[in-house]
């Protein structure tokens, strides 16, 4: 029989939670239909993937509002938003933060696109990006480029916030040629 002291119990719980969240969710791949969702944005409006049928969609997941890498990535997408719009592409940011946090983040950095609140992590889980960091559930920094028919055409599993927007924009331009 395994014996643990009460001082080890919180550590064991943390490790079990981290391990279970790290493997939660299914993995979606290029060529798969993008999992649908209905989430509230920073203004409390309900948004769904189906709302953007007929448009390209950049669905980018990020860990936390107002953190350095997440702020850099959001501002890079903000700065390129008109180039994406010219290519009939909608940018959607998703994290496990709530709508209030998203509203503050969006207003602070003047973000001209929806930030979706995946409070319970269901959408992050359906895309296979839900994980844990020090026991806190977060979304991994990953992006999916979805075509107008609703299929994933590009999955970015490794993202550099400093150049990601330009990388996605370049790939989108190539796909449309």
Phi, psi and omega in degrees: 000135179280128178245135176228147177280162181296338179287338179273343185302312179299323179295317179298316178300317179298314180296319179294318178296315180298315181295318182290321179288326181296334181251008182286156173083160177267157178262127176259148186233167175303135182098341178282153169294136179290131177300135179286164178202160169225112183224152176276142177268187184295344179257006179085004179278139178281128180238143175227157177300324181300332178300337186251014176303135183094355177238156168285149179226130168261109179255102183249129178263142179215155187291312192200134175301146174064018172266157188305308182294320181292322177294315179301314181297314180299318180291328175295315176297320177302314183292337181256007188303323182290326176294322177293317180298322179298333180263018179059045184234132178258134176264132176228121175263143181224131169216175180274004174291160180274174183298325180295314177299316179299319181298314179298315180298314181296315179294318182300323185249008177052054182277122185267029180216159182293140169249121187261133182268105178262062187311318184264359176077010183297316181290316177301321178295319182291337176265357178077024183247003179283133180212186179230146176227114183054037177088354179262132177287132177217170172263138174291153177283094179217156183227147175236129173261121186246132182280171183299341178271357176093019180252146178284121179254344179207134175238125179255099182277333177242122187235129172259110184303337183284337185227004188296316181302315179294323177297313180295317179300316178297316178295320179298315178299317180296319180293331182274353180275000000 
